[in-house]
Amino acid sequence: MAKVVTFGEIMLRLAPNGYYRFFQNDQMQATLGGGEANVAVSLANFGLHAAFVTKLPSHAIGQGAVNSLRALGVDTSYIVRGGDRIGVYYLEKGASQRGSVCIYDRAHSAIQTAEPSEFEWDRILDGADWFHFTGITPALGPNLVQACLDACAAAKRRGIKVSCDLNYRSKLWSREEANAAMSKLCRLVDVCIANEEDAKDVFGIEAEHSDIYGGKLDQKAYQSVAKQLRDRFSFEKVAITLRTSRSASDNDWAALLLDGDNSYLSRSYPLHIVDRVGGGDSFGAGLIYALLSGMDNPSALEFAVAASALKHSIEGDYNRVSVAEVKKLMGGDGSGRVQR
């Protein structure tokens, strides 16, 4: 069984019921999630040994986060305990022409204040086949930039594949800060994952003839973006998710994968969205699983896109689907008919 290690922050998510606006009533749903934690949950669902690394306080809320991961089969044995608080984010889900709203309350969280020396990467990565992180983690501060650099360096010493989802978050750092940190980190990355905005925001690499807000994406232009990323950082593979937003409720979803000079474009799925948070994470997890399972590039891409398409139908950050369900959709059964 392949072992994948992911590193980042898990947060408490507070959201009004359904599509209510903030404080439209006096209730909020409490769930948990975060980029790399979401990837670990997906991989555990797919049957891999998925270990998530973070730092969490020892109080009941921190333990609740640990328990939520354990319940879904994630290895939590490398989680460092300490600090005073778990990060929080508030989510108001959008619908139709009203976009979703995300508000962070994560300053001074346990992971944000962690020291790089707290993570024993040679021990954590022992026996691992893959290491994954996102651009959200180094965005939390210079100490987390260093922790990611330490982890990637340890992985490279052991011959472990490293993947990174660029995941630019403007509420966490500036484009200049992101460029400086990610330029260092990406030189240690084998598989780069991005969306239609990340390459532009972090590295100034922009697809021509595309308007992400007007629902217009030139898929061929993103082949050029992928090649420019590959050329700059010598990535083995570059994957770019392609979301055509017709409204907050209805998107078209596809992706491309570049391997050397060969590029592959997936089928496109029309999505009616239940919850889009974690959509990119589910794509990354699907790609990691498929590549570790020996799928060829076209099949790996289709698996990742199908896994992510299904995530958009599931409430919460976690993608609670099985390999069989993903392969069923890959095979063309997207009817949504009742299974009896």
C-alpha positions as CSV (number, residue, x, y, z in Angstrom):
1,M,0.0,0.0,0.0
2,A,1.4,3.4,-1.1
3,K,2.0,6.0,1.7
4,V,1.3,9.6,1.0
5,V,2.1,12.4,3.5
6,T,0.4,15.8,3.3
7,F,1.2,18.9,5.3
8,G,-0.9,21.9,6.1
9,E,-3.7,23.4,8.3
10,I,-7.0,21.9,9.2
11,M,-9.6,24.4,10.2
12,L,-13.0,24.6,11.8
13,R,-15.6,25.6,9.1
14,L,-18.6,27.5,10.3
15,A,-21.4,28.0,7.7
16,P,-25.0,29.0,7.7
17,N,-27.5,26.3,6.9
18,G,-28.1,25.7,3.3
19,Y,-27.8,28.9,1.2
20,Y,-28.6,31.3,4.0
21,R,-26.6,34.4,4.4
22,F,-24.5,35.1,7.5
23,F,-26.8,35.6,10.5
24,Q,-29.9,35.2,8.4
25,N,-30.8,32.8,11.2
26,D,-29.0,32.0,14.5
27,Q,-27.5,28.6,13.5
28,M,-24.2,27.6,11.8
29,Q,-23.0,24.2,10.9
30,A,-19.6,23.2,12.2
31,T,-17.4,20.9,10.1
32,L,-13.7,20.6,9.5
33,G,-11.4,20.9,6.5
34,G,-8.4,22.3,4.8
35,G,-6.5,21.8,1.6
36,E,-4.0,19.1,2.5
37,A,-6.4,17.5,5.1
38,N,-8.9,17.2,2.3
39,V,-6.4,15.4,0.1
40,A,-5.5,13.0,2.9
41,V,-9.2,12.1,3.4
42,S,-9.7,11.4,-0.3
43,L,-6.6,9.2,-0.5
44,A,-7.7,7.3,2.6
45,N,-11.1,6.7,1.0
46,F,-9.3,5.4,-2.0
47,G,-7.5,2.8,0.1
48,L,-4.0,4.4,0.4
49,H,-2.0,5.0,3.6
50,A,-2.6,8.7,4.0
51,A,-0.9,10.6,6.8
52,F,-1.7,14.2,7.6
53,V,0.8,16.5,9.3
54,T,-0.1,19.7,11.2
55,K,0.0,21.2,14.6
56,L,-3.2,21.3,16.7
57,P,-4.0,22.5,20.3
58,S,-4.6,19.8,22.9
59,H,-8.0,21.0,23.9
60,A,-11.3,19.5,22.8
61,I,-11.7,21.4,19.5
62,G,-8.2,20.3,18.5
63,Q,-8.9,16.8,19.4
64,G,-12.2,16.9,17.5
65,A,-10.2,17.8,14.4
66,V,-7.9,14.8,15.0
67,N,-10.9,12.5,15.6
68,S,-12.6,13.7,12.3
69,L,-9.5,12.6,10.4
70,R,-9.1,9.3,12.2
71,A,-12.8,8.4,11.6
72,L,-12.1,8.6,7.9
73,G,-8.9,6.5,8.0
74,V,-6.3,9.2,8.0
75,D,-3.0,8.5,9.9
76,T,-2.8,11.2,12.5
77,S,0.2,9.9,14.4
78,Y,2.5,12.7,13.1
79,I,0.4,15.6,14.3
80,V,2.2,17.9,16.7
81,R,0.1,19.0,19.7
82,G,0.3,22.4,21.2
83,G,-0.6,26.0,20.7
84,D,-3.8,27.8,21.7
85,R,-6.2,27.7,18.9
86,I,-7.4,26.1,15.7
87,G,-7.9,28.2,12.6
88,V,-11.5,29.1,11.7
89,Y,-13.2,30.0,8.4
90,Y,-16.7,31.2,7.8
91,L,-18.3,30.2,4.6
92,E,-21.5,31.6,3.0
93,K,-22.3,29.4,0.1
94,G,-23.4,31.3,-3.1
95,A,-26.1,30.4,-5.5
96,S,-27.1,31.5,-9.0
97,Q,-25.5,34.9,-9.6
98,R,-24.5,35.4,-5.9
99,G,-20.9,34.2,-5.3
100,S,-19.7,32.4,-2.2
101,V,-18.0,34.4,0.6
102,C,-15.1,33.0,2.7
103,I,-13.8,34.9,5.8
104,Y,-10.7,33.7,7.6
105,D,-10.1,33.8,11.3
106,R,-6.8,31.9,11.4
107,A,-4.2,34.3,12.8
108,H,-2.1,32.9,15.6
109,S,-3.4,29.3,15.0
110,A,-1.3,26.5,16.3
111,I,0.1,25.6,12.9
112,Q,0.8,29.3,12.0
113,T,3.0,29.7,15.1
114,A,4.7,26.3,14.8
115,E,8.5,26.2,14.5
116,P,10.0,24.2,11.6
117,S,12.1,22.1,14.1
118,E,8.8,20.7,15.5
119,F,8.4,18.5,12.4
120,E,10.8,15.5,12.2
121,W,10.7,15.0,8.4
122,D,13.1,12.1,8.2
123,R,10.9,10.2,10.6
124,I,7.6,11.4,9.1
125,L,8.6,10.5,5.5
126,D,10.1,7.1,6.4
127,G,8.5,4.7,4.0
128,A,6.6,7.4,2.1
129,D,6.1,7.3,-1.7
130,W,4.6,10.8,-2.1
131,F,4.6,14.2,-0.3
132,H,2.0,16.8,-1.0
133,F,1.5,20.4,0.1
134,T,-0.3,23.5,-1.2
135,G,0.6,27.2,-1.5
136,I,-1.7,27.9,1.4
137,T,0.7,26.4,3.9
138,P,3.7,28.7,3.2
139,A,1.3,31.6,3.0
140,L,0.8,31.3,6.7
141,G,4.3,32.8,7.5
142,P,8.0,32.6,6.9
143,N,8.3,29.8,9.5
144,L,5.9,27.7,7.3
145,V,7.9,28.5,4.2
146,Q,10.9,27.0,5.9
147,A,9.0,24.0,7.2
148,C,7.8,23.3,3.6
149,L,11.4,23.7,2.3
150,D,12.6,21.3,5.0
151,A,9.9,18.8,4.1
152,C,10.6,19.0,0.3
153,A,14.3,18.7,0.8
154,A,13.9,15.6,3.0
155,A,11.6,14.1,0.4
156,K,14.0,14.7,-2.4
157,R,16.8,13.1,-0.4
158,R,14.7,10.0,-0.1
159,G,13.6,10.0,-3.8
160,I,10.0,10.7,-2.8
161,K,7.7,12.4,-5.4
162,V,6.6,15.9,-4.4
163,S,3.4,17.6,-5.5
164,C,2.2,21.1,-4.9
165,D,-1.1,22.8,-5.6
166,L,-0.3,26.4,-6.0
167,N,-3.6,27.5,-4.4
168,Y,-3.0,31.3,-4.2
169,R,-5.0,33.0,-1.5
170,S,-4.9,36.8,-1.7
171,K,-6.2,37.1,1.9
172,L,-3.1,35.4,3.2
173,W,-0.2,37.0,1.3
174,S,0.6,39.3,-1.6
175,R,1.5,38.2,-5.1
176,E,5.1,39.4,-4.5
177,E,5.4,37.3,-1.3
178,A,3.9,34.3,-3.1
179,N,6.2,34.6,-6.0
180,A,9.3,34.8,-3.8
181,A,8.4,31.8,-1.7
182,M,6.9,29.6,-4.3
183,S,9.8,30.1,-6.7
184,K,12.0,28.5,-4.1
185,L,9.6,25.7,-3.3
186,C,8.7,24.8,-6.9
187,R,12.3,23.9,-7.7
188,L,11.8,20.9,-5.4
189,V,8.4,19.9,-6.9
190,D,7.8,17.1,-9.4
191,V,4.1,17.5,-10.0
192,C,2.5,21.0,-10.1
193,I,-1.2,21.5,-9.9
194,A,-2.8,24.8,-10.6
195,N,-6.1,26.4,-11.7
196,E,-6.9,29.0,-14.3
197,E,-5.9,31.8,-11.9
198,D,-2.9,30.5,-9.9
199,A,-0.2,30.7,-12.6
200,K,-1.1,34.3,-13.2
201,D,-1.4,35.4,-9.6
202,V,1.8,33.6,-8.4
203,F,4.1,33.7,-11.4
204,G,2.6,36.2,-13.8
205,I,1.9,33.5,-16.4
206,E,-1.4,34.2,-18.1
207,A,-3.5,32.4,-20.6
208,E,-4.5,34.5,-23.6
209,H,-8.1,34.9,-24.9
210,S,-9.6,33.8,-21.6
211,D,-12.0,35.6,-19.2
212,I,-12.6,33.5,-16.1
213,Y,-15.3,35.9,-14.8
214,G,-17.1,36.0,-18.1
215,G,-17.2,32.3,-18.4
216,K,-14.7,32.1,-21.3
217,L,-11.7,29.8,-21.2
218,D,-9.5,29.0,-24.1
219,Q,-8.3,25.5,-23.2
220,K,-5.5,25.5,-25.8
221,A,-4.1,28.6,-24.2
222,Y,-3.6,26.7,-20.9
223,Q,-1.3,24.2,-22.7
224,S,1.0,27.2,-23.2
225,V,0.6,28.1,-19.5
226,A,1.5,24.5,-18.5
227,K,4.6,24.5,-20.8
228,Q,5.8,27.8,-19.4
229,L,5.5,26.5,-15.8
230,R,7.3,23.3,-16.8
231,D,10.1,25.2,-18.5
232,R,10.6,27.6,-15.5
233,F,10.8,24.9,-12.8
234,S,11.5,21.6,-14.7
235,F,8.3,20.0,-13.4
236,E,7.8,16.4,-14.5
237,K,4.0,17.0,-14.9
238,V,1.8,20.0,-14.8
239,A,-2.0,19.7,-14.2
240,I,-4.4,22.6,-14.7
241,T,-8.0,22.5,-13.7
242,L,-10.4,24.4,-16.0
243,R,-13.5,25.8,-14.4
244,T,-16.0,27.7,-16.6
245,S,-18.3,29.5,-14.2
246,R,-21.7,30.1,-15.7
247,S,-23.0,31.0,-12.2
248,A,-22.2,30.1,-8.6
249,S,-24.5,27.1,-9.1
250,D,-23.5,25.8,-12.5
251,N,-20.0,25.3,-13.8
252,D,-18.3,23.3,-16.5
253,W,-15.3,21.3,-15.1
254,A,-12.3,19.9,-17.0
255,A,-8.5,19.7,-16.8
256,L,-5.4,19.3,-18.8
257,L,-2.2,17.4,-18.0
258,L,1.2,18.1,-19.5
259,D,3.9,15.4,-19.3
260,G,7.0,16.4,-21.2
261,D,5.9,17.6,-24.6
262,N,2.7,15.6,-24.4
263,S,-0.5,17.2,-23.3
264,Y,-3.9,15.6,-22.6
265,L,-7.3,17.3,-22.2
266,S,-10.1,15.6,-20.2
267,R,-13.7,15.4,-20.9
268,S,-15.8,18.3,-19.5
269,Y,-18.5,17.8,-16.9
270,P,-21.5,20.1,-16.5
271,L,-21.8,20.6,-12.7
272,H,-24.8,21.7,-10.7
273,I,-23.0,22.6,-7.5
274,V,-23.9,21.5,-4.0
275,D,-20.5,22.6,-2.4
276,R,-17.5,23.6,-4.4
277,V,-15.0,23.9,-1.4
278,G,-12.4,21.2,-1.8
279,G,-13.0,20.7,-5.5
280,G,-9.4,21.4,-6.4
281,D,-8.1,19.2,-3.5
282,S,-10.2,16.3,-4.7
283,F,-8.7,16.7,-8.1
284,G,-5.2,16.7,-6.7
285,A,-5.9,13.6,-4.6
286,G,-7.4,11.8,-7.6
287,L,-4.3,12.6,-9.7
288,I,-2.0,11.4,-6.9
289,Y,-3.9,8.1,-6.5
290,A,-4.1,7.4,-10.2
291,L,-0.4,8.0,-10.8
292,L,0.6,5.9,-7.8
293,S,-1.8,3.2,-9.1
294,G,0.0,3.0,-12.4
295,M,-2.6,4.5,-14.6
296,D,-1.4,6.1,-17.8
297,N,-1.6,9.8,-18.2
298,P,-5.0,10.1,-20.0
299,S,-6.6,7.7,-17.5
300,A,-5.0,9.4,-14.5
301,L,-6.4,12.8,-15.7
302,E,-9.9,11.4,-16.3
303,F,-9.9,9.8,-12.8
304,A,-8.9,13.0,-11.2
305,V,-11.5,15.1,-13.0
306,A,-14.2,12.5,-12.3
307,A,-13.3,12.4,-8.6
308,S,-13.5,16.2,-8.4
309,A,-16.8,16.4,-10.3
310,L,-18.3,14.1,-7.7
311,K,-16.9,16.2,-4.9
312,H,-19.0,19.2,-6.1
313,S,-22.1,17.1,-5.1
314,I,-21.0,16.6,-1.5
315,E,-21.5,18.9,1.4
316,G,-18.4,19.8,3.4
317,D,-14.7,20.0,2.5
318,Y,-14.1,16.2,2.4
319,N,-14.7,14.2,-0.7
320,R,-16.5,11.1,0.6
321,V,-16.4,8.9,-2.5
322,S,-14.8,5.5,-3.4
323,V,-12.7,4.4,-6.3
324,A,-15.6,2.4,-7.6
325,E,-17.8,5.5,-7.7
326,V,-15.2,7.5,-9.5
327,K,-14.6,4.7,-12.1
328,K,-18.3,4.5,-12.7
329,L,-18.4,8.1,-13.6
330,M,-15.3,7.7,-15.7
331,G,-17.1,5.0,-17.6
332,G,-19.8,7.4,-18.6
333,D,-22.5,6.7,-16.0
334,G,-23.3,10.3,-14.9
335,S,-27.0,9.9,-15.0
336,G,-27.5,10.2,-11.2
337,R,-30.2,7.5,-11.3
338,V,-31.1,5.9,-8.0
339,Q,-29.0,2.8,-7.2
340,R,-31.2,0.0,-6.0
